Amino acid sequence: MTTTTEEARTPRPGPTAAGNGAPIGPDRGAPTDADRSADPRREPDLHAMTRLTLRPIASPMPLGFFTVAISSTVASSLQLGLVDGAYRQAVALTLFSAFALQLLVSVLAFGARDVIAATLMGGFAGAWLANGLVTAADAPGGARVLGVMNLVFTVFAALMASVARPKKVLWVLLLIAVPRYFVAGLYGVSGVAWLGHLAGALGMLLAAVAMYAAYALMLEELRGREVLWIGRSGPVHDAMHAGLADQLERLERQAGVRRTL
């Protein structure tokens, strides 16, 4: 069942004049017919006319984490030699589905006002697309270029980890992603074989944590409570347990409502 929550921003009543109860001063509220007759140029009270509508959605994060798990397993299988190098293009083509799914998750997460999840999933989507295109085309120097991209992605993952600590399961995932992409970057730049195997092993570990995170979040959505450890803390914990008024706090200053990003 889908519900819609509305928040009306109405002016607070100001002080009243003695004897007649009429509001005075700048907090008079919406203009009356008498006010408009006296001053036809007076503009209507936009605060009283404004409605902010929130549309609940199902969490896209289980899909995002499952996609990370499956794609990391496929890519790591190639690095570990479980899939023959002759099938590189077939591996690359499977990564295009990861790009599409994680891009969808990113868009939905932006709509759910979770900038950390949206940015992370969008970053993963871009990385899968680049890996898929370069590997499928067998572009000259592709391994080295992907190595440089993975080194830069390491910095991105480290910065994301620095702000994702209140989401412990996501934080743990990023703590594994940082060395995984760093080693993959070194492998791409240097071509040293054992670095490729190490990157593949870390990729398998990343896939296992992502699979756990996806399953834990899905159970939480189904049962309405934390079943497996997720480790929310601080404002993230409050967002799951606070009342509706707390959820809508400072809504008028959030992106999509305020005038500028």
N, C-alpha and C positions, 0 to 999 in steps of 0.2 A: 504494500500500500504506500502510495506516494503522498506526502503532505507538503504543505507550503507554509512557511513561517514568515510573518510580516512584522516589521518594526516601524512604527510611526513616530517620527520625531516631532513632538508637539511642544509648543512653548510652555514654559512654566508660568503659573499665574504670578503676577507681580503684586505689590502692595495695593490695597484698596483705599479709596477715598472715604473719609468718615461720613457715615450717614446713608450713603446710597449704594455702597458695595461695588462701584464701578472701578475697574483697574486703572491705574495711573502709571505714568512713566513709560520707559521704553519697552516694558514687558506686557503691553496691553493685550497681546494675542492677535487673533485674526481680525482684520478690519470689519466693522459692521456696515450695514446699509447706510446708517447715518454718517459714518466716516467717509464712505465713498461719495455720498451726496455733497458733503462739505468740501471734499477734495477729490475730484474725479481722477486726478493723476496718481493717486495713492496706489501702489502696487499690492497685489494679494500676498498673504503670508505664505511663502514657499515652503517653510518648514512644516506647516500644518497640512500642506498638499502632498508632501513627499512620502512615498512608500518604498522601502527596500525589501525586495523579495528574495528569499533564499530557497534554493531548490536542492533538497537532499539527494545524494547519489550513493550508489554502492561504492565502497572503497576500491580503487583500481590497483592498489599496491600489491595484493596477492598475484595478480597477473604480471605486474612488473617484475617481482622477485622470481616467479616461476620462469619467466623469459630469460632473466639473467642466468638462472641455474641451467636451463637447457642449452642455451647458446654457449655458455662458458664450458660446458661439458664437451660440446662438439668441437669448439676451437682448441681446447686443451688436448683432446684426443689426437689431433693432428700434431701438436707440439710434442706429445709423449711418444709418437710413433704408433699409436693404436690404430690410426687411419693412415694408410700409405700416402706419401707425399704426392703421388700421381693423381690423387683425388682431391687436390687442393681446391680446384674450381667448384666441385660439388659441395665441399664444406663452405666455401664462400657464398654460394647461392642459398644455403640454409640460413645464413646470417641476415638475409634481407627480410625474412619474416620477423626476426628479432627487432630490426629497425622499425618496422611498421607497428608492431605491438607496443614497443616502448615509447614510440612517439605518441601513440594513442593514450598511453598511461600518463605521459607528461602533460598532454592537453587537459585531460580530466583532472589531474592533480592541481593544475593552475586554476581550474574552475572551482575546485574544492578549497582554495585559498591556502594550499600547503606549498610554499615556494621552495622549501628544501627538497621535498620529494619530487616536485615537478622539474626542478633544475637538474637533479641527479639523473632522473629517468631520461630527460632530454639529452644529457651528456652521453649516457650509455647508448641512446639511439644513434647519435651522430658517430660514435666510435664504431658501432656495428656496421653502419652504412659505409664508412671509409674502409674498414677492413674487408668488407664484402666486395666493394667495387675494385679496390686495388688488387686483391687476390684473384678475383674472377677474370680481370683483364690481363693478369700477369704483366703488369706495367713494369718497364725497366726501372731498376732501383726501388721497386716497391717495398721490399723488406726494410731497407734503410729508412725510407720515408715513414713507414708505419712505426719503426722503432722510435723516431723522433716524436711522432704523434703520441705514442704510448708514454714517453718520458714526460711530455707536457700534461697528458691525462693524469699522470701520477700527482702532479702539483694540484690539479683540479680535485682529485679524490682526497688529497690531504686537506685542502681548504674546506671541502664539504665535511670531512670528519671533524674539523675543528668547531663546526656549528651544529653537528648532528648528535652530540653527546646525550642530550635528553631523550633521544630515541635510541636506546641501548642496542637493540638488535641491528638497527641500521648502522650504528657506529661500529659495531664489531665487523659487519660486512665491509665497511670502508677501510678498517684497519687491515683487513686481508687484501683488499683491492689495491692499496698503496704499494706494498711490495710486489704484488703480482704484476701490475703494469710497469713498475720500475724494472723488474727483471726482464719482462717482455721487451721493454724498450732497449735495454742493454743487449739483449739477444739480437734484435733487429739491426742495431748499429754495428755490433761486432761480429755476429754470425757464429759465436762460440756455441757448440752443440749442447754442452751441459747446462748452459743458461736457458736454452729452449726447453729442456726437460724440467728444470726447476720452475720455469714459468707455467708449464703445463700442470705440474703438481699443485702449485698455488692456485691455479685456475680451477682444479677439481675441488680444492678446499673451499674456494669462493662459491662454487656451485652448491656444495653441501649446505653452507650457511644460508645461502639465498633460498634454497628449498625449504629449510627449517623456518625461515622468516615468513615465507609465503604461506606455509601451512598454519603457523601460529596466528597470523593475522586473519586467515580465513576462518579458523575456529572461533576467534574472538568475534568476528562479524556474525557468525551463525548463532552463537550462544549468548551474545551480549555481555560477555565478561572475558577477562584474560584467563585462558586455559593453560597454554604453554607460556613460558617466560618470554616477555617482550621487553620489559625493563624501561617503561616510560617513567620520566621524572620531571620535576619542575613544571613549567607551563604546558608541556606536552601531557603530563599526567592530569593537570587541571582541566585541559581541554576535553578529556574523556569523562571526567567526573563532575565538573562544575555545572551549574544551572544554566538555563537558556540566557538569562540576562548577562551572565559572564561571557558567554560565547559571542554575544553581540556587542560587547564593549568596544568602543572606538571603531565601530564598523564604518562610520562616516569618513574615517581617515584611511581606509584601506583602498588598495588599487582597484579600479573599476568604479569606485564611488567618488573619490577625490578627483580633482581636475587633471592632475598630472601624475605620471609614474615617477 
